[in-house]
Amino acid sequence: MLAIISLLIAVFFIFLKLNTGASGYIMDFGRGIFPANIIYWAPVGPGSFINISFFISQMTFQLGIPGDRSIQVLQMINYGMILCIVLLFLYLFFKKKFFTSPDPFRWFLVLGFFISAATFGELGYLSLTYKAQPRSHFSWNYVTESRYYAFVFFFLQVSFLGWAFLYPAWKKSIIQKIIVYGLSGLLFIEITHNIYFHTKVALNFNRYKSSRYQEADYDYFVKLVQLLARNNPEAAIWVAADKDWYYPLMASYLGYKGIFDSIDLNKKFPVVKKKTILVIALYNQGMANYQPFFSNKSVQFIKRVAEGNFYFLVLNPD
């Protein structure tokens, strides 16, 4: 199984290299050493037992606590949890010799710990050596992106459940009882809420789908690309946007092509094999960064909707 997975990963990297020019796609905004990038990490510890976005929203709407304050508290809790987990693992490994006669669950703990450590190490290295990527309202780097910690979330949850059900010695300690009952309560609430929320959305999909995309510029964009496709059936439709991935992702979802590194349009236009209509969406605050792009007289303004400005140009094969 390990050999098959390794082979598939190698094939995947080769495919990326042949189709994108790089085996690992990283948007390079500058290389160097950026210690400030690794100060704030995604709250992986708390996030294994609660929905971070839901928690922050409830703190804001129910208690009036600003979102940035909630994030700071979660990050401090996260640092404490990760430190305790590392110290506990080292204590069990070296002091208690807990893993000298490993059973399947202990093998899972050992392998999972080192895989998780490798995940933190890799993301930390990328964030430390790559300049943060500017977004609309914040700067993004790898350690703040919670989806990259998918295995860590799974590992912490399974490890906790294994501890609670396979090693009942915790029942003799008041502190361990508080930890087990507390985390079990949080996990139960999270699972119950997820079942309720996703069932509610599934039964009322059209209602929630429309409310999610009710922003005027998003709604206009979908109608725009569909209109361009109908009026130009012989042309391909490509979409780029500055600091908002909704547009290229939605373009891909609709069957067109999304371009994620839109800033490169300042340097050159992509090479096409057939007539292509390139649509680009820019927010007001990002317009100044695209002056080289606008210097091309082929760029035509379409419309401004809310904070979005829509442009297009026609690309022809050489």
C-alpha positions in Angstrom: 0.0 0.0 0.0 2.8 2.4 0.9 4.5 1.7 -2.4 1.3 2.3 -4.4 0.7 5.6 -2.5 4.3 6.7 -3.1 4.0 5.9 -6.8 0.8 7.9 -7.1 2.3 10.9 -5.4 5.3 10.7 -7.8 3.0 10.6 -10.8 1.0 13.5 -9.4 4.2 15.6 -9.0 5.3 14.7 -12.6 1.8 15.7 -13.9 2.1 19.1 -12.1 5.6 19.6 -13.5 4.4 18.9 -17.1 1.3 21.0 -16.9 2.3 24.0 -14.7 6.1 24.1 -15.0 6.6 23.3 -11.3 6.2 20.1 -9.3 4.9 22.1 -6.4 2.8 25.2 -7.1 3.8 28.1 -4.8 3.0 31.7 -5.4 6.4 33.4 -4.9 6.0 37.0 -3.6 9.6 37.0 -2.4 12.1 34.8 -0.7 14.1 35.4 2.5 13.6 35.0 6.2 10.4 36.3 7.6 10.1 35.5 11.4 6.9 37.4 11.7 5.2 34.9 9.5 5.5 32.1 12.1 4.2 33.9 15.1 0.5 33.2 14.5 -0.5 29.6 13.6 -3.9 28.2 12.9 -5.5 27.1 16.3 -5.2 23.4 15.5 -5.6 22.2 19.1 -9.0 23.9 19.8 -10.0 23.4 16.2 -9.9 19.6 16.7 -12.9 19.9 19.1 -14.8 23.0 18.1 -15.6 24.8 14.8 -13.4 27.8 14.9 -15.5 29.9 12.5 -18.7 29.2 14.4 -17.1 29.9 17.8 -15.8 33.3 16.6 -19.1 34.2 15.1 -21.0 33.4 18.3 -18.5 35.3 20.4 -19.0 38.3 18.2 -22.8 38.2 17.8 -23.8 36.8 21.2 -21.2 38.4 23.5 -19.9 41.3 21.4 -16.3 40.1 21.6 -14.3 41.2 18.5 -13.2 38.4 16.2 -9.5 39.3 16.5 -9.7 39.1 20.3 -11.3 35.6 20.0 -8.5 34.5 17.6 -5.8 35.7 20.0 -7.3 33.7 22.8 -7.6 30.6 20.7 -4.0 31.0 19.6 -2.8 31.2 23.1 -4.9 28.1 24.0 -3.4 26.4 21.0 0.2 27.1 22.0 -0.5 25.6 25.4 -2.2 22.5 24.0 0.5 21.8 21.5 3.2 22.3 24.1 1.5 19.9 26.5 1.0 17.3 23.8 4.7 17.4 22.9 5.8 17.2 26.5 3.4 14.3 27.2 4.7 12.4 24.2 8.3 12.9 25.2 7.4 11.8 28.8 5.7 8.7 27.6 8.4 7.9 25.1 11.5 8.4 27.3 10.3 8.2 30.9 7.5 5.7 30.9 8.7 3.6 27.9 5.1 3.5 26.8 6.0 2.5 23.3 8.5 -0.3 24.0 5.8 -2.9 23.3 3.5 -1.2 20.8 0.1 -2.4 19.9 -1.8 -1.0 16.9 -3.0 2.1 18.7 0.5 2.9 20.0 1.9 2.5 16.5 -0.8 5.0 15.4 0.3 7.4 18.1 4.0 7.2 17.2 3.5 7.5 13.4 0.8 10.2 13.8 3.0 12.3 16.1 5.9 12.3 13.6 3.6 12.9 10.6 2.0 15.8 12.5 5.5 17.2 13.5 6.5 17.0 9.8 3.4 18.9 8.8 4.2 21.7 11.3 7.8 21.7 10.2 7.0 21.9 6.5 4.4 24.7 6.9 6.7 26.5 9.2 9.6 26.4 6.7 7.4 27.6 3.9 6.1 30.5 5.9 9.5 31.4 7.3 11.2 31.5 3.8 8.4 32.9 1.6 7.0 36.4 1.9 3.3 36.5 3.0 0.8 36.7 0.2 -1.3 39.9 0.2 -5.0 39.4 0.2 -7.9 41.9 0.3 -7.9 42.5 4.0 -5.0 40.5 5.4 -1.7 38.7 4.5 -1.8 35.0 4.0 0.9 32.4 4.8 1.0 28.6 5.2 0.8 28.2 8.9 -2.5 30.1 9.2 -4.3 27.9 6.7 -6.2 25.3 8.7 -7.0 23.0 5.8 -3.3 22.0 5.7 -3.6 20.5 9.1 -6.3 18.0 8.1 -4.3 15.0 9.3 -3.4 16.7 12.6 -7.1 17.3 13.3 -7.9 13.7 12.7 -4.9 12.5 14.7 -5.8 14.6 17.8 -9.4 13.5 17.7 -8.6 9.7 17.3 -5.8 10.0 19.9 -8.2 11.5 22.4 -10.9 9.0 21.8 -8.4 6.1 22.1 -7.1 7.5 25.4 -10.6 7.9 26.7 -11.8 4.4 25.8 -8.7 2.2 25.8 -6.9 3.5 29.0 -9.5 4.0 31.8 -6.8 5.0 34.3 -7.8 8.6 33.7 -10.9 7.9 35.9 -8.6 7.9 38.9 -7.4 11.5 38.4 -9.6 14.5 38.9 -7.6 16.6 36.5 -7.8 14.0 33.8 -11.5 13.6 34.4 -12.0 17.3 33.9 -10.0 17.1 30.6 -11.8 14.1 29.3 -15.3 15.3 30.2 -14.6 18.8 29.0 -13.2 17.7 25.6 -15.9 15.1 25.2 -18.6 17.7 25.8 -17.0 20.0 23.2 -16.7 17.2 20.7 -20.3 16.1 21.3 -21.6 19.7 20.8 -19.6 20.1 17.6 -20.8 16.8 16.1 -24.4 17.5 17.0 -24.2 21.0 15.6 -22.7 19.8 12.4 -25.4 17.2 11.9 -28.1 19.8 12.5 -26.5 22.5 10.3 -25.7 20.3 7.3 -29.1 18.6 7.5 -30.7 22.0 7.5 -28.7 23.2 4.5 -29.3 20.0 2.6 -33.1 20.3 3.0 -33.1 24.0 2.1 -30.2 24.0 -0.5 -31.6 26.5 -2.9 -32.4 29.1 -0.2 -28.9 28.9 1.4 -27.2 28.8 -2.0 -28.8 32.0 -3.1 -28.1 33.8 0.2 -24.4 32.8 0.1 -23.9 34.4 -3.4 -26.3 37.3 -3.1 -23.4 39.8 -3.4 -24.1 41.9 -6.5 -20.7 41.6 -8.0 -20.6 37.8 -7.6 -24.1 37.5 -9.1 -23.2 39.8 -12.0 -20.0 37.8 -12.7 -21.9 34.5 -13.3 -24.3 36.2 -15.7 -21.4 37.9 -17.5 -19.3 34.8 -18.3 -22.4 32.9 -19.3 -23.4 35.7 -21.6 -19.9 35.9 -23.1 -19.9 32.2 -23.7 -23.3 32.3 -25.5 -22.3 35.2 -27.7 -18.9 33.7 -28.5 -19.4 29.9 -28.8 -16.1 29.5 -30.7 -14.0 31.2 -28.0 -12.6 29.9 -24.7 -13.4 31.8 -21.5 -10.6 32.5 -19.1 -11.0 34.3 -15.8 -8.6 36.0 -13.4 -9.1 38.2 -10.3 -7.0 40.1 -7.8 -7.1 38.7 -4.3 -10.4 36.9 -4.6 -10.4 33.3 -5.6 -14.2 33.1 -5.9 -13.9 34.3 -9.6 -11.4 31.7 -10.9 -13.0 28.9 -8.8 -16.5 29.7 -10.0 -15.2 29.9 -13.6 -13.8 26.4 -13.2 -17.0 25.2 -11.7 -19.0 26.6 -14.7 -16.7 24.8 -17.1 -14.3 27.6 -18.0 -10.7 28.2 -17.0 -9.5 30.1 -13.9 -6.2 31.9 -13.6 -4.9 32.2 -10.0 -1.7 34.2 -10.5 -3.4 37.3 -12.0 -0.5 39.6 -11.1 1.6 38.0 -13.9 -0.7 39.6 -16.4 1.3 42.7 -15.8 4.3 41.0 -17.4 2.8 39.0 -20.2 -0.4 37.5 -21.5 -0.9 33.7 -21.5 -0.3 31.9 -24.8 -3.5 30.5 -26.3 -4.3 27.9 -28.9 -7.7 29.4 -29.9 -9.5 32.6 -29.6 -9.9 33.3 -25.9 -11.8 36.0 -24.0 -9.9 36.8 -20.8 -12.1 38.4 -18.1 -10.5 40.0 -15.1 -12.2 41.2 -11.9 -10.4 43.9 -9.8 -11.4 45.6 -6.6 -11.0 49.3 -6.2 -8.0 49.0 -3.8 -6.1 46.7 -6.1 -6.4 48.8 -9.3 -3.1 50.6 -8.9 -1.2 47.3 -9.0 -2.3 46.6 -12.5 -1.2 49.7 -14.4 1.1 47.7 -16.7 -1.9 45.5 -17.6 -4.1 48.6 -18.4 -1.4 50.0 -20.6 -2.4 47.4 -23.2 -5.0 49.2 -25.4 -6.8 45.9 -26.0 -8.1 45.9 -22.4 -11.7 47.0 -22.4 -13.8 48.0 -19.4 -17.2 46.2 -19.0 -18.9 47.4 -15.9 -18.4 48.3 -12.2 -20.7 46.4 -9.8 -20.4 47.2 -6.1 -16.6 47.2 -5.4 -15.8 45.0 -8.4 -14.5 46.3 -11.7 -14.8 44.0 -14.7 -12.6 44.1 -17.8 -11.9 41.9 -20.7 -9.7 41.4 -23.7 -9.6 39.0 -26.6 -6.5 36.8 -27.0 -5.7 35.3 -30.3 -3.2 32.5 -31.0 0.1 33.6 -32.6 
